């Protein structure tokens, strides 16, 4: 099914797109950076670097780690992390619904094959 | 200035995004695949492969080459190529204007830095 992949460019070397957003979402779901990274087929280090990059881009942490407790350490989104995740998903939904006609026109060009 | 980069996913291994669209645009402007590729810092072969990929995705050529004549050989967009280029740019414009509010909210999260 045709769909859009959107990256938001916020400055030189500062962006957020489907990969970083999915990582945030998986951290919220799993409570763990390593579990989230593993679910995306990336190393813990790669996941950590993406989270560190987001911290720089947004001038503050989107993820916080929690040490100890019955379940051992874990990770969760900060309030800003929740806002970035929700804001990006809202932008994606709005872009998809607003461009349905334009997307349909592009898809129609595919089906216009020579016979 | 914050902006969106959009890729349209049309199927497994079938997509069109800013790179391929810019290549089409430069071919239309320069009349040459090699000049267009060079302007993007890519090899002729890389440019040709992207154009070949688009031909597969859209079930027909988006670029046609013209041999001979006073200016030697060249390249130009087919009618379908013009439609794909215009259609993608229209989708980008529509997405950008429709998501101005959502983009502003994401940018506001950057400026919300700890002091």
Backbone of each chain as ProteinMPNN parsed JSONL, in Angstrom:
{"seq_chain_A": "XXXXXXXXXXXXXXXXXXXXXXXXXXXXXXXXXXXXXXXXXXXXXXXXXXXXXXXXXXXXXXXXXXXXXXXXXXXXXXXXXXXXXXXXXXXXXXXXXXXXXXXXXXXXXXXXXXX", "coords_chain_A": {"N_chain_A": [[0.849, -1.208, 0.0], [0.641, 2.166, -0.913], [2.506, 4.723, 0.75], [3.692, 7.444, 2.839], [7.02, 8.303, 3.816], [8.374, 10.247, 6.233], [10.786, 12.691, 7.001], [11.801, 15.035, 9.387], [13.571, 17.872, 8.957], [15.607, 19.742, 10.937], [17.719, 21.416, 11.152], [21.227, 21.953, 10.337], [22.599, 18.774, 10.125], [20.685, 17.948, 11.948], [17.993, 16.132, 12.571], [14.822, 14.367, 12.577], [13.316, 11.287, 12.084], [11.547, 8.401, 10.711], [13.04, 6.195, 11.811], [14.323, 7.03, 14.285], [12.043, 7.847, 15.631], [10.554, 5.509, 15.795], [12.238, 4.077, 17.436], [12.018, 5.55, 19.848], [9.333, 5.013, 20.369], [9.389, 2.249, 20.772], [10.997, 2.113, 23.032], [9.288, 3.308, 24.868], [7.345, 1.334, 24.862], [8.693, -1.039, 25.626], [10.237, -0.371, 27.817], [12.972, -0.365, 27.824], [16.158, 0.355, 26.539], [17.885, -1.448, 25.293], [16.196, -3.572, 24.584], [14.49, -2.235, 22.819], [16.28, -1.422, 20.813], [17.142, -3.929, 19.941], [14.76, -4.951, 18.896], [14.622, -3.487, 16.63], [16.666, -4.458, 15.214], [19.16, -3.362, 15.654], [22.326, -2.5, 17.244], [22.86, -2.101, 20.816], [24.573, 0.048, 21.229], [24.252, 1.566, 18.878], [21.562, 2.295, 19.148], [21.754, 3.801, 21.474], [23.365, 5.902, 20.582], [21.648, 7.144, 18.755], [19.689, 8.079, 20.47], [21.213, 9.801, 21.968], [21.839, 11.652, 20.018], [19.294, 12.73, 19.543], [18.914, 14.006, 21.973], [20.719, 16.094, 21.774], [19.674, 17.448, 19.528], [17.162, 18.285, 20.493], [17.795, 19.799, 22.665], [17.788, 18.666, 25.233], [17.096, 15.753, 27.27], [15.286, 13.025, 25.787], [14.852, 10.569, 26.663], [14.966, 8.784, 29.713], [16.937, 7.017, 32.083], [16.313, 4.459, 34.43], [17.511, 3.293, 37.44], [18.061, 0.238, 39.234], [15.61, -1.184, 41.564], [12.835, -3.571, 41.634], [12.673, -4.724, 39.111], [15.142, -4.304, 38.056], [17.3, -2.069, 36.173], [15.959, 0.353, 33.838], [14.388, 2.054, 31.054], [12.709, 5.03, 30.105], [10.472, 7.333, 28.429], [11.022, 10.841, 28.659], [8.986, 13.703, 29.632], [9.296, 15.513, 27.532], [10.179, 13.726, 25.578], [7.862, 12.169, 25.202], [6.254, 14.158, 24.109], [7.607, 14.788, 21.741], [7.429, 12.348, 20.368], [4.587, 12.053, 20.152], [4.026, 14.399, 18.755], [5.381, 14.054, 16.333], [4.075, 11.793, 15.288], [1.556, 12.908, 14.97], [2.094, 14.816, 13.02], [2.771, 13.116, 10.89], [0.303, 11.788, 10.484], [-1.335, 13.938, 9.73], [-0.027, 14.825, 7.4], [-0.35, 12.571, 5.766], [-3.153, 12.38, 5.514], [-3.722, 14.805, 4.318], [-2.524, 14.657, 1.846], [-3.688, 12.728, 0.328], [-4.969, 12.866, -2.166], [-2.919, 13.766, -3.91], [-1.13, 11.656, -3.647], [-2.606, 9.584, -4.709], [-2.706, 10.407, -7.381], [-0.041, 10.076, -8.137], [0.244, 7.314, -7.841], [-1.526, 6.521, -9.789], [-0.056, 7.038, -12.052], [1.706, 4.94, -12.119], [0.091, 2.81, -12.762], [-0.572, 3.403, -15.269], [0.511, 1.856, -17.462], [2.28, 0.863, -20.468], [0.588, -1.131, -22.88]], "CA_chain_A": [[0.0, 0.0, 0.0], [1.471, 3.378, -0.963], [2.528, 5.518, 1.97], [4.769, 8.425, 2.919], [8.005, 8.278, 4.897], [8.688, 11.661, 6.43], [11.844, 13.104, 7.923], [11.744, 16.465, 9.678], [14.907, 18.467, 9.019], [15.496, 20.845, 11.898], [18.928, 22.226, 11.068], [22.345, 21.17, 9.793], [22.854, 17.543, 10.901], [19.675, 17.79, 12.998], [16.747, 15.665, 11.96], [14.138, 13.241, 13.213], [12.534, 10.58, 11.078], [10.89, 7.16, 11.117], [13.876, 5.31, 12.629], [14.458, 7.534, 15.653], [10.713, 7.874, 16.254], [10.19, 4.123, 16.122], [13.043, 3.712, 18.606], [11.357, 6.149, 21.015], [8.083, 4.292, 20.595], [9.712, 0.932, 21.323], [11.468, 2.326, 24.408], [8.075, 3.503, 25.675], [6.623, 0.059, 24.952], [9.454, -2.116, 26.276], [10.913, 0.09, 29.024], [14.376, -0.77, 27.75], [16.863, 0.759, 25.315], [18.444, -2.613, 24.591], [15.092, -4.318, 23.958], [14.01, -1.434, 21.7], [17.279, -1.524, 19.751], [17.111, -5.305, 19.42], [13.543, -5.098, 18.087], [14.867, -2.831, 15.332], [17.829, -5.081, 14.588], [20.377, -2.556, 15.803], [23.055, -2.717, 18.478], [22.575, -1.176, 21.907], [25.368, 1.254, 21.007], [23.599, 2.346, 17.822], [20.367, 2.877, 19.752], [22.179, 4.829, 22.418], [23.848, 7.056, 19.793], [20.483, 7.848, 18.192], [19.054, 8.776, 21.587], [22.102, 10.913, 22.317], [21.653, 12.642, 18.961], [18.012, 13.408, 19.795], [19.115, 14.886, 23.124], [21.368, 17.298, 21.242], [18.736, 18.149, 18.636], [16.05, 18.885, 21.236], [18.29, 20.547, 23.835], [17.409, 18.031, 26.491], [16.875, 14.321, 27.082], [13.967, 12.475, 25.461], [14.805, 9.267, 27.339], [15.685, 8.75, 30.99], [17.137, 5.645, 32.553], [15.973, 4.26, 35.839], [18.4, 2.244, 37.959], [17.63, -0.547, 40.384], [14.216, -1.574, 41.687], [12.595, -5.008, 41.524], [12.866, -5.185, 37.741], [16.433, -3.865, 37.542], [17.253, -0.77, 35.501], [15.132, 0.414, 32.643], [14.383, 3.352, 30.385], [11.375, 5.513, 29.74], [10.509, 8.646, 27.789], [10.739, 12.017, 29.46], [7.805, 14.432, 29.144], [9.648, 16.021, 26.197], [10.198, 12.569, 24.685], [6.46, 11.856, 24.881], [5.735, 15.22, 23.235], [8.22, 14.636, 20.416], [6.813, 11.164, 19.747], [3.193, 12.358, 19.791], [4.036, 15.465, 17.753], [5.796, 13.501, 15.042], [2.986, 10.942, 14.774], [0.475, 13.807, 14.526], [2.525, 15.38, 11.735], [2.637, 12.06, 9.878], [-1.124, 11.562, 10.182], [-1.843, 15.103, 9.014], [0.554, 14.809, 6.056], [-0.956, 11.479, 4.994], [-4.547, 12.657, 5.157], [-3.8, 15.993, 3.455], [-1.936, 14.4, 0.514], [-4.293, 11.522, -0.245], [-5.247, 13.083, -3.583], [-1.648, 13.817, -4.631], [-0.561, 10.303, -3.656], [-3.422, 8.819, -5.666], [-2.295, 10.799, -8.737], [1.261, 9.448, -8.417], [-0.012, 5.883, -8.01], [-2.187, 6.344, -11.087], [0.976, 7.055, -13.09], [2.271, 3.586, -12.18], [-0.843, 1.888, -13.407], [-0.668, 3.828, -16.67], [1.593, 1.145, -18.143], [2.038, 0.544, -21.878], [0.008, -2.485, -23.03]], "C_chain_A": [[0.873, 1.241, 0.0], [1.382, 4.167, 0.343], [3.691, 6.497, 1.924], [5.727, 8.056, 4.041], [8.492, 9.709, 5.038], [9.843, 11.84, 7.401], [11.67, 14.598, 8.137], [13.178, 16.968, 9.838], [14.83, 19.736, 9.846], [16.702, 21.771, 11.882], [20.031, 21.375, 10.478], [22.618, 19.962, 10.702], [21.864, 17.366, 12.045], [18.359, 17.379, 12.346], [16.111, 14.59, 12.832], [13.239, 12.603, 12.17], [12.028, 9.261, 11.619], [11.729, 6.267, 12.04], [13.972, 5.767, 14.074], [13.106, 7.522, 16.373], [10.263, 6.474, 16.653], [10.966, 3.652, 17.347], [12.426, 4.289, 19.883], [10.104, 5.353, 21.394], [8.339, 2.939, 21.25], [10.273, 1.04, 22.74], [10.269, 2.522, 25.33], [7.351, 2.176, 25.891], [7.357, -0.988, 25.788], [10.092, -1.688, 27.591], [12.395, -0.203, 29.025], [14.997, -0.312, 26.443], [17.351, -0.472, 24.568], [17.347, -3.427, 23.916], [14.568, -3.573, 22.731], [14.974, -1.535, 20.52], [17.212, -2.902, 19.098], [15.898, -5.5, 18.515], [13.698, -4.445, 16.715], [16.095, -3.417, 14.635], [19.085, -4.236, 14.664], [21.045, -2.85, 17.151], [22.59, -1.73, 19.552], [23.3, 0.144, 21.675], [24.732, 2.164, 19.955], [22.339, 3.031, 18.369], [20.718, 4.028, 20.678], [22.637, 6.088, 21.676], [22.69, 7.851, 19.195], [19.776, 8.653, 19.284], [19.892, 9.989, 22.02], [21.979, 12.045, 21.289], [20.356, 13.432, 19.179], [18.133, 14.382, 20.968], [19.755, 16.197, 22.689], [20.382, 18.124, 20.408], [17.686, 18.921, 19.439], [16.481, 19.609, 22.518], [17.848, 19.964, 25.167], [17.045, 16.589, 26.236], [15.433, 13.968, 26.724], [13.749, 11.141, 26.169], [15.519, 9.398, 28.671], [15.8, 7.304, 31.447], [16.852, 5.588, 34.04], [16.791, 3.082, 36.34], [17.738, 1.501, 39.107], [16.146, -0.86, 40.395], [14.065, -3.066, 41.423], [12.919, -5.541, 40.125], [14.246, -4.823, 37.184], [16.256, -2.539, 36.841], [16.363, -0.82, 34.279], [15.219, 1.793, 32.03], [12.952, 3.741, 30.093], [11.522, 6.886, 29.092], [10.316, 9.724, 28.837], [9.46, 12.672, 28.938], [8.078, 14.978, 27.744], [9.678, 14.889, 25.175], [8.794, 12.174, 24.248], [5.888, 12.882, 23.898], [6.31, 15.125, 21.824], [7.586, 13.469, 19.668], [5.388, 11.481, 19.27], [3.137, 13.41, 18.678], [4.403, 14.949, 16.38], [4.692, 12.63, 14.451], [1.809, 11.8, 14.286], [0.822, 14.426, 13.181], [2.377, 14.348, 10.62], [1.176, 11.855, 9.477], [-1.685, 12.703, 9.346], [-1.321, 15.123, 7.576], [-0.13, 13.744, 5.198], [-2.376, 11.828, 4.575], [-4.65, 13.832, 4.189], [-3.292, 15.727, 2.043], [-2.547, 13.172, -0.159], [-4.52, 11.684, -1.756], [-3.953, 13.064, -4.414], [-1.015, 12.423, -4.725], [-1.304, 9.437, -4.672], [-2.997, 9.144, -7.108], [-0.952, 10.166, -9.107], [1.067, 7.951, -8.66], [-0.662, 5.614, -9.367], [-1.174, 6.348, -12.223], [1.653, 5.685, -13.211], [1.38, 2.693, -13.012], [-1.025, 2.216, -14.88], [0.47, 3.192, -17.47], [1.26, 0.935, -19.614], [1.504, -0.891, -21.983], [0.366, -3.074, -24.382]], "O_chain_A": [[1.766, 1.358, 0.839], [0.319, 4.263, 0.956], [4.57, 6.389, 1.068], [5.31, 7.56, 5.088], [8.965, 10.311, 4.074], [9.881, 11.232, 8.471], [11.421, 15.343, 7.189], [13.902, 16.543, 10.738], [14.102, 20.673, 9.52], [16.692, 22.81, 12.541], [19.812, 20.208, 10.151], [22.839, 20.12, 11.903], [22.182, 16.692, 13.025], [17.706, 18.17, 11.666], [16.756, 13.99, 13.693], [12.497, 13.287, 11.464], [12.066, 9.016, 12.825], [11.185, 5.648, 12.954], [13.729, 4.983, 14.991], [13.029, 7.228, 17.566], [9.666, 6.278, 17.712], [10.438, 2.926, 18.19], [12.324, 3.589, 20.891], [9.854, 5.064, 22.565], [7.617, 2.526, 22.158], [10.047, 0.152, 23.562], [10.229, 1.977, 26.433], [6.809, 1.923, 26.967], [6.742, -1.727, 26.556], [10.455, -2.539, 28.404], [13.017, -0.285, 30.084], [14.448, -0.552, 25.368], [17.244, -0.538, 23.343], [17.535, -3.919, 22.804], [14.24, -4.194, 21.72], [14.554, -1.71, 19.377], [17.223, -3.028, 17.874], [16.003, -6.148, 17.474], [13.002, -4.798, 15.764], [16.512, -2.924, 13.587], [19.98, -4.375, 13.831], [20.418, -3.376, 18.07], [22.015, -0.683, 19.256], [22.74, 1.219, 21.889], [24.681, 3.382, 20.126], [22.086, 4.202, 18.084], [20.077, 5.079, 20.671], [22.331, 7.205, 22.093], [22.74, 9.08, 19.133], [19.322, 9.773, 19.045], [19.363, 11.04, 22.383], [22.009, 13.225, 21.636], [20.33, 14.652, 19.018], [17.526, 15.453, 20.956], [19.388, 17.271, 23.166], [20.278, 19.34, 20.57], [17.358, 20.062, 19.113], [15.649, 19.982, 23.345], [17.569, 20.7, 26.114], [16.718, 16.224, 25.106], [14.486, 14.529, 27.274], [12.626, 10.646, 26.266], [16.561, 10.048, 28.757], [14.906, 6.486, 31.234], [17.111, 6.528, 34.792], [16.772, 2.004, 35.746], [16.948, 2.073, 39.858], [15.491, -0.808, 39.354], [15.019, -3.744, 41.042], [13.384, -6.671, 39.977], [14.505, -5.007, 35.994], [15.181, -1.942, 36.901], [16.055, -1.89, 33.754], [16.039, 2.611, 32.446], [12.093, 2.889, 29.863], [12.571, 7.522, 29.195], [9.548, 9.554, 29.784], [8.913, 12.247, 27.92], [7.212, 14.921, 26.871], [9.251, 15.069, 24.035], [8.559, 11.881, 23.076], [5.144, 12.535, 22.981], [5.606, 15.349, 20.839], [7.249, 13.582, 18.49], [5.034, 11.207, 18.123], [2.307, 13.324, 17.774], [3.813, 15.352, 15.378], [4.404, 12.714, 13.258], [1.149, 11.455, 13.306], [-0.034, 14.551, 12.306], [1.909, 14.673, 9.528], [0.85, 11.762, 8.294], [-2.415, 12.478, 8.381], [-2.074, 15.404, 6.644], [-0.45, 13.992, 4.036], [-2.766, 11.604, 3.428], [-5.543, 13.868, 3.342], [-3.595, 16.494, 1.129], [-1.979, 12.639, -1.112], [-4.291, 10.751, -2.527], [-3.89, 12.438, -5.472], [-0.44, 12.059, -5.75], [-0.694, 8.656, -5.401], [-2.938, 8.251, -7.954], [-0.746, 9.765, -10.253], [1.659, 7.388, -9.581], [-0.381, 4.603, -10.01], [-1.409, 5.723, -13.256], [2.12, 5.316, -14.289], [1.846, 1.923, -13.852], [-1.563, 1.415, -15.645], [1.285, 3.888, -18.075], [0.087, 0.839, -19.975], [1.941, -1.766, -21.236], [-0.029, -4.199, -24.689]]}, "seq_chain_B": "XXXXXXXXXXXXXXXXXXXXXXXXXXXXXXXXXXXXXXXXXXXXXXXXXXXXXXXXXXXXXXXXXXXXXXXXXXXXXXXXXXXXXXXXXXXXXXXXXXXXXXXXXXXXXXXXXXX", "coords_chain_B": {"N_chain_B": [[16.158, 26.453, 8.378], [13.27, 24.77, 9.427], [12.065, 21.865, 7.765], [10.313, 19.445, 5.683], [11.345, 16.216, 4.586], [10.342, 14.061, 2.161], [9.556, 10.738, 1.337], [8.01, 8.679, -1.03], [6.608, 5.646, -0.621], [6.042, 2.973, -2.637], [5.782, 0.317, -2.917], [7.246, -2.955, -2.253], [10.664, -2.405, -2.179], [10.236, -0.294, -3.929], [10.282, 2.968, -4.463], [10.066, 6.588, -4.365], [11.856, 9.514, -3.892], [13.405, 12.521, -2.519], [16.019, 12.484, -3.742], [15.898, 11.021, -6.236], [13.925, 12.519, -7.466], [15.08, 15.045, -7.612], [17.105, 14.43, -9.371], [15.638, 13.884, -11.727], [14.606, 16.441, -12.143], [16.948, 17.917, -12.613], [17.822, 16.69, -14.947], [15.826, 17.517, -16.673], [16.438, 20.223, -16.621], [19.119, 20.403, -17.504], [19.291, 18.802, -19.767], [20.771, 16.502, -19.909], [21.934, 13.402, -18.75], [24.441, 12.891, -17.631], [25.347, 15.436, -16.875], [23.394, 16.103, -15.014], [23.748, 14.1, -13.077], [26.366, 14.712, -12.317], [25.996, 17.233, -11.186], [24.799, 16.494, -8.864], [26.794, 15.263, -7.574], [27.192, 12.587, -8.131], [28.073, 9.512, -9.831], [27.858, 8.938, -13.406], [26.973, 6.355, -13.853], [25.633, 5.741, -11.456], [23.553, 7.61, -11.561], [22.293, 6.683, -13.874], [21.428, 4.172, -12.998], [19.541, 4.902, -11.045], [17.624, 6.089, -12.642], [16.907, 3.91, -14.183], [15.789, 2.344, -12.212], [13.54, 3.895, -11.586], [12.153, 3.599, -13.964], [11.371, 0.94, -13.8], [9.778, 1.033, -11.472], [7.678, 2.72, -12.301], [6.631, 1.401, -14.473], [7.475, 2.108, -17.063], [9.474, 4.299, -19.141], [10.847, 7.255, -17.635], [12.639, 8.983, -18.555], [14.04, 9.939, -21.654], [16.486, 9.317, -24.151], [18.184, 11.265, -26.554], [19.637, 10.951, -29.622], [22.42, 12.185, -31.566], [22.114, 15.077, -33.818], [22.527, 18.692, -33.807], [23.543, 19.432, -31.297], [24.642, 17.114, -30.38], [24.086, 14.021, -28.53], [21.462, 13.776, -26.031], [19.345, 14.104, -23.111], [15.976, 13.864, -22.015], [12.913, 14.466, -20.184], [10.251, 12.106, -20.355], [6.703, 12.282, -21.15], [5.455, 11.002, -19.017], [7.515, 11.175, -17.177], [7.593, 13.952, -16.716], [5.105, 14.198, -15.494], [5.41, 12.668, -13.176], [7.431, 14.094, -11.849], [6.152, 16.631, -11.509], [3.943, 15.797, -10.04], [5.077, 14.787, -7.689], [6.313, 17.079, -6.64], [4.035, 18.588, -6.178], [2.804, 17.059, -4.211], [4.7, 17.349, -2.154], [4.504, 20.129, -1.656], [1.85, 20.324, -0.796], [1.907, 18.692, 1.495], [3.697, 20.139, 3.084], [2.356, 22.588, 3.465], [0.071, 21.737, 4.752], [0.951, 20.732, 7.158], [2.021, 22.722, 8.673], [1.327, 23.675, 11.226], [1.748, 21.406, 12.905], [4.47, 21.056, 12.493], [5.474, 23.384, 13.582], [4.851, 22.965, 16.267], [6.606, 20.882, 16.892], [9.068, 22.149, 16.495], [8.887, 24.014, 18.511], [9.356, 22.452, 20.706], [12.075, 22.107, 20.639], [13.015, 24.611, 21.266], [12.301, 24.793, 23.825], [14.281, 24.687, 25.915], [16.238, 23.653, 28.795], [17.096, 26.118, 31.233]], "CA_chain_B": [[14.697, 26.515, 8.479], [12.716, 23.417, 9.477], [11.353, 21.443, 6.555], [10.074, 18.01, 5.588], [11.846, 15.414, 3.46], [9.313, 13.038, 1.984], [9.722, 9.652, 0.374], [6.772, 7.963, -1.289], [6.832, 4.204, -0.73], [5.015, 2.5, -3.568], [5.737, -1.144, -2.861], [8.526, -3.495, -1.781], [11.789, -1.93, -2.994], [9.782, 0.67, -4.935], [10.036, 4.248, -3.814], [10.609, 7.788, -5.005], [12.081, 10.525, -2.876], [14.082, 13.752, -2.925], [17.176, 12.273, -4.617], [15.48, 10.666, -7.597], [13.147, 13.637, -8.018], [16.033, 16.104, -7.966], [17.798, 13.982, -10.585], [14.723, 14.151, -12.847], [14.534, 17.895, -12.325], [18.204, 18.37, -13.217], [17.846, 16.215, -16.338], [14.966, 18.449, -17.415], [17.112, 21.528, -16.716], [20.403, 20.353, -18.219], [19.216, 18.021, -20.979], [21.87, 15.531, -19.907], [22.027, 12.551, -17.557], [25.759, 13.028, -16.99], [25.407, 16.753, -16.217], [22.511, 16.042, -13.848], [24.424, 13.277, -12.069], [27.531, 15.467, -11.835], [25.502, 18.315, -10.316], [24.444, 15.901, -7.569], [27.973, 14.605, -7.01], [27.153, 11.134, -8.309], [28.603, 9.039, -11.105], [26.879, 8.701, -14.469], [26.401, 5.02, -13.649], [24.675, 5.831, -10.347], [22.394, 8.321, -12.099], [21.6, 5.804, -14.802], [20.759, 3.127, -12.214], [18.347, 5.486, -10.418], [16.635, 6.277, -13.712], [16.445, 2.573, -14.542], [14.917, 1.942, -11.119], [12.269, 4.607, -11.761], [11.47, 2.98, -15.111], [10.742, -0.276, -13.283], [8.727, 1.411, -10.529], [6.534, 3.34, -12.981], [6.219, 0.613, -15.641], [7.748, 2.803, -18.322], [10.569, 5.265, -18.978], [10.607, 8.647, -17.247], [13.678, 9.746, -19.256], [14.404, 9.382, -22.962], [17.729, 9.883, -24.663], [18.091, 11.706, -27.94], [20.967, 10.765, -30.221], [22.769, 13.008, -32.721], [21.653, 16.465, -33.886], [23.592, 19.71, -33.732], [24.124, 19.489, -29.952], [25.015, 15.78, -29.939], [23.005, 13.345, -27.811], [21.034, 14.395, -24.782], [18.28, 13.387, -22.423], [14.863, 14.713, -21.559], [11.862, 13.691, -19.517], [9.066, 11.718, -21.111], [5.477, 12.878, -20.591], [5.272, 10.396, -17.702], [8.54, 11.755, -16.301], [7.113, 15.287, -16.331], [3.967, 14.036, -14.574], [5.924, 12.191, -11.889], [8.119, 15.235, -11.233], [5.164, 17.629, -11.078], [3.096, 15.187, -9.022], [5.823, 14.704, -6.433], [6.462, 18.437, -6.099], [2.718, 18.999, -5.662], [2.621, 16.348, -2.934], [5.572, 18.002, -1.164], [3.928, 21.443, -1.301], [0.626, 20.101, -0.03], [2.29, 18.173, 2.815], [4.326, 21.211, 3.858], [1.391, 23.601, 3.896], [-0.934, 21.133, 5.637], [1.541, 20.349, 8.445], [2.731, 23.872, 9.251], [1.053, 23.743, 12.663], [2.425, 20.283, 13.571], [5.916, 21.311, 12.452], [5.721, 24.452, 14.552], [4.805, 22.377, 17.617], [7.853, 20.125, 17.091], [10.142, 23.136, 16.642], [8.732, 24.644, 19.835], [9.952, 21.547, 21.696], [13.524, 22.375, 20.621], [13.311, 25.883, 21.933], [11.974, 24.618, 25.23], [15.516, 24.161, 26.515], [16.451, 24.003, 30.193], [17.924, 27.335, 31.375]], "C_chain_B": [[14.124, 25.097, 8.476], [11.946, 23.087, 8.197], [11.169, 19.931, 6.587], [10.845, 17.425, 4.417], [10.911, 14.226, 3.337], [9.734, 11.998, 0.958], [8.373, 8.989, 0.206], [7.125, 6.494, -1.498], [5.686, 3.599, -1.523], [4.88, 0.989, -3.589], [7.076, -1.633, -2.348], [9.648, -3.034, -2.727], [11.358, -0.966, -4.091], [9.446, 1.981, -4.234], [10.56, 5.38, -4.678], [10.702, 8.87, -3.935], [12.9, 11.676, -3.419], [15.243, 13.548, -3.907], [16.78, 11.992, -6.054], [14.73, 11.823, -8.253], [14.068, 14.789, -8.426], [16.803, 15.733, -9.236], [16.92, 14.226, -11.813], [14.694, 15.64, -13.177], [15.788, 18.431, -13.024], [18.359, 17.87, -14.653], [16.997, 17.142, -17.2], [15.682, 19.789, -17.625], [18.353, 21.501, -17.605], [20.334, 19.625, -19.55], [20.269, 16.924, -21.054], [21.878, 14.723, -18.616], [23.36, 12.781, -16.859], [25.882, 14.374, -16.282], [24.555, 16.755, -14.946], [23.172, 15.25, -12.72], [25.583, 14.055, -11.457], [27.086, 16.559, -10.859], [25.101, 17.799, -8.938], [25.619, 15.168, -6.942], [27.933, 13.097, -7.129], [27.698, 10.763, -9.688], [27.473, 8.929, -12.137], [26.165, 7.374, -14.225], [25.341, 5.036, -12.537], [23.394, 6.537, -10.82], [21.567, 7.424, -13.016], [20.822, 4.729, -14.055], [19.492, 3.654, -11.535], [17.233, 5.668, -11.453], [16.047, 4.931, -14.142], [15.486, 2.042, -13.479], [13.543, 2.609, -11.257], [11.455, 4.016, -12.915], [10.726, 1.718, -14.669], [9.56, 0.075, -12.384], [7.473, 1.902, -11.263], [6.103, 2.612, -14.261], [6.413, 1.338, -16.962], [8.78, 3.884, -18.079], [10.098, 6.654, -18.55], [11.588, 9.572, -17.975], [13.886, 9.104, -20.615], [15.656, 10.073, -23.46], [17.537, 10.198, -26.14], [19.496, 11.658, -28.525], [21.169, 11.77, -31.352], [22.209, 14.423, -32.669], [22.805, 17.42, -33.659], [24.293, 19.713, -32.371], [24.63, 18.13, -29.469], [23.861, 15.179, -29.175], [22.646, 14.074, -26.547], [19.951, 13.561, -24.148], [17.192, 14.375, -22.041], [13.823, 13.819, -20.893], [10.794, 13.303, -20.53], [7.852, 12.434, -20.505], [5.229, 12.319, -19.188], [6.281, 10.952, -16.693], [8.126, 13.138, -15.809], [5.991, 15.184, -15.3], [4.419, 13.57, -13.197], [6.602, 13.337, -11.141], [7.108, 16.248, -10.68], [4.298, 17.081, -9.939], [3.788, 15.122, -7.667], [5.985, 16.081, -5.816], [5.141, 18.941, -5.528], [2.445, 18.335, -4.318], [3.462, 17.006, -1.839], [4.978, 19.336, -0.699], [2.702, 21.285, -0.417], [0.951, 19.611, 1.387], [2.853, 19.297, 3.678], [3.283, 22.204, 4.357], [0.394, 23.017, 4.896], [-0.375, 20.817, 7.023], [2.273, 21.508, 9.12], [2.538, 23.932, 10.772], [1.804, 22.641, 13.424], [3.946, 20.507, 13.595], [6.298, 22.38, 13.477], [5.751, 23.892, 15.978], [6.075, 21.58, 17.908], [9.02, 21.091, 17.305], [10.085, 23.793, 18.024], [9.331, 23.763, 20.936], [11.472, 21.712, 21.748], [13.823, 23.583, 21.474], [13.026, 25.829, 23.435], [13.166, 23.986, 25.957], [15.592, 24.507, 27.997], [17.355, 25.242, 30.282], [18.666, 27.335, 32.691]], "O_chain_B": [[14.466, 24.302, 7.6], [11.264, 23.941, 7.629], [11.776, 19.229, 7.396], [10.982, 18.066, 3.375], [10.712, 13.476, 4.293], [10.202, 12.324, -0.133], [7.664, 8.76, 1.186], [7.847, 6.143, -2.431], [4.52, 3.697, -1.139], [3.964, 0.448, -4.209], [7.953, -0.827, -2.039], [9.574, -3.256, -3.935], [12.058, -0.835, -5.095], [8.456, 2.083, -3.51], [11.37, 5.182, -5.583], [9.759, 9.107, -3.179], [13.075, 11.805, -4.631], [15.428, 14.36, -4.813], [17.266, 12.642, -6.98], [14.883, 12.073, -9.448], [13.858, 15.427, -9.458], [17.114, 16.59, -10.063], [17.406, 14.722, -12.83], [14.752, 16.037, -14.341], [15.704, 19.284, -13.907], [18.962, 18.549, -15.484], [17.387, 17.507, -18.309], [15.549, 20.412, -18.679], [18.612, 22.439, -18.359], [21.218, 19.799, -20.388], [20.618, 16.468, -22.143], [21.836, 15.285, -17.522], [23.411, 12.859, -15.632], [26.463, 14.448, -15.199], [24.942, 17.332, -13.93], [23.16, 15.668, -11.562], [25.766, 14.061, -10.24], [27.726, 16.778, -9.83], [25.066, 18.555, -7.967], [25.471, 14.524, -5.904], [28.557, 12.392, -6.336], [27.769, 11.598, -10.589], [26.296, 8.84, -11.785], [24.946, 7.265, -14.363], [24.284, 4.419, -12.67], [22.287, 6.1, -10.506], [20.338, 7.398, -12.957], [19.693, 4.406, -14.425], [18.488, 2.947, -11.456], [16.058, 5.432, -11.17], [14.854, 4.823, -14.428], [14.499, 1.377, -13.795], [12.512, 1.965, -11.067], [10.228, 3.944, -12.85], [9.604, 1.459, -15.103], [8.479, -0.502, -12.508], [6.352, 1.548, -10.899], [5.309, 3.138, -15.04], [5.603, 1.196, -17.878], [8.952, 4.341, -16.949], [9.087, 7.16, -19.037], [11.397, 10.788, -18.009], [13.909, 7.879, -20.732], [15.863, 11.263, -23.222], [16.831, 9.498, -26.864], [20.427, 12.254, -27.983], [20.211, 12.163, -32.018], [21.866, 14.915, -31.594], [23.923, 17.004, -33.357], [25.496, 19.966, -32.292], [25.006, 17.984, -28.306], [22.768, 15.745, -29.157], [23.418, 14.889, -26.043], [19.669, 12.447, -24.589], [17.449, 15.55, -21.782], [13.85, 12.595, -21.02], [10.473, 14.066, -21.441], [7.963, 13.104, -19.478], [4.842, 13.055, -18.28], [5.959, 11.171, -15.526], [8.287, 13.46, -14.632], [5.926, 15.972, -14.357], [3.889, 14.012, -12.177], [6.376, 13.528, -9.946], [7.203, 16.665, -9.525], [3.962, 17.801, -8.998], [3.172, 15.369, -6.63], [5.816, 16.244, -4.607], [5.126, 19.639, -4.513], [1.921, 18.965, -3.4], [2.984, 17.197, -0.721], [4.954, 19.633, 0.496], [2.527, 22.001, 0.57], [0.344, 20.061, 2.359], [2.529, 19.399, 4.861], [3.311, 22.616, 5.517], [-0.076, 23.723, 5.788], [-1.143, 20.65, 7.97], [3.06, 21.291, 10.041], [3.482, 24.21, 11.511], [2.419, 22.904, 14.458], [4.617, 20.193, 14.577], [7.324, 22.275, 14.149], [6.577, 24.3, 16.794], [6.571, 21.592, 19.035], [9.856, 20.881, 18.184], [11.119, 24.088, 18.624], [9.762, 24.268, 21.973], [12.085, 21.481, 22.79], [14.746, 23.587, 22.287], [13.449, 26.695, 24.201], [13.063, 22.901, 26.53], [15.071, 25.54, 28.417], [18.281, 25.387, 29.484], [19.407, 28.274, 32.982]]}, "name": "protein", "num_of_chains": 2, "seq": "XXXXXXXXXXXXXXXXXXXXXXXXXXXXXXXXXXXXXXXXXXXXXXXXXXXXXXXXXXXXXXXXXXXXXXXXXXXXXXXXXXXXXXXXXXXXXXXXXXXXXXXXXXXXXXXXXXXXXXXXXXXXXXXXXXXXXXXXXXXXXXXXXXXXXXXXXXXXXXXXXXXXXXXXXXXXXXXXXXXXXXXXXXXXXXXXXXXXXXXXXXXXXXXXXXXXXXXXXXXXXXXXXXXXXX"}
